[in-house]
Structures are given as C-alpha cells and as structure tokens.
Amino acid sequence: MKKITLNLKNAVKEEEILKFQEQVTKINNSMEDFSAIGSDFLGWKDLPENSNWKEINQIKKSASELHSKKIEVLVVIGIGGSYLGAKAALDVIQGLRPGKERKMEVIFAGTSISSNDLYQLLKYVENKRFAINVISKSGTTTEPAIAFRFFKSLLESKVGVEEAQKLIFATTDANKGTLFELAKIKNYQKFVILDNIGGRFSVLSPVGLFPLACAGIDIDEILKGAAEANEIYKQDSLATNDAYRYAVSRFILGQQYKSEMLVSYEPNFAFFNEWWKQLFGESEGKNEKGLLPTSAIFSTDLHSLGQYIQEGSKVLFETVITLKNPTHDLLITEDEENLDKLNYLMDKTVHFVNNAAFEATMDAHVNVGKVPNIHLLLEDSLEKSFGWLVMFFERACAISAYLLGVNPFNQPGVEVYKSNMFKILGKK
Ligand code: PA5
C-alpha cells in the first residue's frame, strides 16, 4: 500500500509538470545505465533490494549482543550524513520520549567541535554502561575523530582495553582511511560504507541501520518500505511517479522562489527536516544554483515564523508533511467547569485539532499569503513509512539536481573551510 500521497494542486499546474517528461525520462535512463554525472555514487538507489544481507544479519546480531550485555547507551560518533539519517529515523519512528520500545538509548557525539557539548556528553555516559559506534566514510573527518579519541579513552579506562574493543564498532570504508586502519589494528567490529554511497544517501546502509537496530527499530521493515517505494519511484513516468513529480514541481517553483521550507506538524520530525536539508543543500547548492532548504515545525513555528511566511518577502514556497495516523492520539473530554472554555472541542482528538491547524494554515498561506504549497500526506510514522520517505526524497533529490545540471553527489564547497582550518591548526 502506498504510504505517501502527494498533492500539488496548490503549487503547480499539471500541464507544466508533464512538459518535463522527456527530460525526466532522459535523466532516469542515464541513472539506470549509470551514464549520469556522478554515477559512481548511485549505489543508494537500489540499496533496499541489493543490501548486503550477511552484514545486515551481523548488524542485528551485534545489536542483540549489546542488548544481552545490558548496555544502556550507544554513543554514535559522526557528522553530516554519518548521523542525520539515524537521528531522523529514531525520532520519527520512536518519538522524542520513547518508552520500552527503545531497547537502548542512542546519543550523538562528534556533531560539532563544541567543548561544552563534548564535556557534557562524556559526563552523561561516565557512570553508564555504554558502547560506541564511530562512523566516518572518509575516516578522516575532524569532528568525529576528536570526539572518538575522548570516548575511546573513557571507555578503555572504565572497562579495560580488552572489553572496550568488544564495545566499539567502526562504520567506514571497506579498505582505506584512518578509521579503517585504526579499526583494523584495534580489531574492532567493522561495518562497511560502500564506495558508491555518499554520506547523505547512506541512511539505509550500516550507517543508519546499526544504531537503529540497537534502539530496537525493525530495520527489515524500513528496508521493505524503501524497496516498495522504489518500485514506483524508479519509474520515469510523471503521471505516476510522485517523487519525480515533486522534483519537477520544485524545479518549476525554483524559477520564481529562492527557498523551499519543509514543514511538519510533528515535533519529532525536526531531525527529519535536518536530514532533508543536508540532502538537498549539499546535493544542489553548486554553481550558484539550488533552492535554500529551510524548515519549520508547525504549529510551533506559526507563533514565530508564521507572520513572515504569511506577509513577509515572497522568497519561499512550502512543502508540508502531515500524518494520517499518529501512533498515539488523545481524546479531548468534557470538563464540567469548562473554565478553559474548551468544551467545544469535546469528543475531538488532539490529532483532529492538529489537522484543523494544517487546513487553516494552508488556506491562509496559499489563498491569502500567496505562498505555494506542496503537501505530502504520510500514512503513519512507522518503519515502513520511514523507508518510503527516504526513497521518495533521495530519488527526488537526484532528479532535482540533474534538472539543475549539477552533480548531486559531490560537495566540493565543503572543503574550503576545512583547508582553512587545517592551515590555522598547522596540520601537516
Ligand atoms: O554527504 C556527505 O558525504 C557528507 O556530508 C558527509 O556525510 C560528512 O561530511 C561526514 O563525512 P565522513 O562520513 O567522511 O566523516
């Protein structure tokens, strides 16, 4: 069953979308036959069907060993594509304050170079039973490398070098890089990031799957959802492929607007927004092209950014994700005193009110504010639907970048700050 329903009626005209059929077919074919620019990095597109099942079994086995050892916290150390997908999935699927379904707490380190943050993270696990999953495709990224040095040292001093070796997992390149060499010397359990999968497209690889399995999330279901989605989203037809319809719509809107704001009515989608921002920002922002990906959580941000969206500069359009079936809902019941004057909502659910906020806002933004609105209705926020969402946006992102004429899979601009920093630090 389809997990995502796309509504473009408040964004672009159908006939405008269909004009791109020939171009999209050409791009899709060039992705299928690997002649597209950057095709060395197209490994993600068939990943749910072509996963390394032996490694997936090892991931599940290692996670369940950590559960048996009663490890309380997994410290995931990574930055950018090496952590955002896992963080997004954890929050979307299990919520921000999970109960027993979370088999192990997962925290993230190495996502900045803040000494305050690193100090507090180290303090947080100091008296807990913890394991480490250090993730870096290149194996040389400074932020996770610094954090790993501290966490490794803390773990070794707590449980001894020998036991620490069994509690450290390295997700990195199959054959090269500083982290690969270190893991080899230390004999850590390794998981592989394939050469043809870039960081921001890696959530369905061990990068995302090991932390998720540790948290108690059903990774098979995520992969099943992504594979189901792929059946539709790999087809070139703009009549049926919603991922490509979305890509074309944002390309059309991009002729007039500078920014796309991804909006969700669920606070636990905040990191999904961050994952999406990296995906589109790093993939498209080249050659002075690309929409600025921004995000908001409604109705929260309607009380801060709402005014700007409604009446400020006409620089953005919105892409809104709402949930059809929340995992939990609450019924608003009668209060005899009715001092809060809320009895008019009696017998309605909180989700019903959230939907009313969505409908009212869409009407206000589209019809009064003249802000175009793309709407994605997501069936639920469970594993399969998460897999669908990932495939939807990854496929859309590739087509979007190719429509702009840029290579979706490199990020040459990120190197500029790094080489400046290494000069300042005197790295040889
Ligand atoms: O998408 C990308 O490739 C990047 O954003 C990387 O994920 C990020 O820079 C981290 O790189 P690495 O995994 O090599 O440490």
Residues whose N, C-alpha, C, O or C-beta is under 5 A from the ligand:
A	BS01	PA5	I79 G80 G81 S82 I135 S136 K137 S138 G139 T141 G198 G199 R200
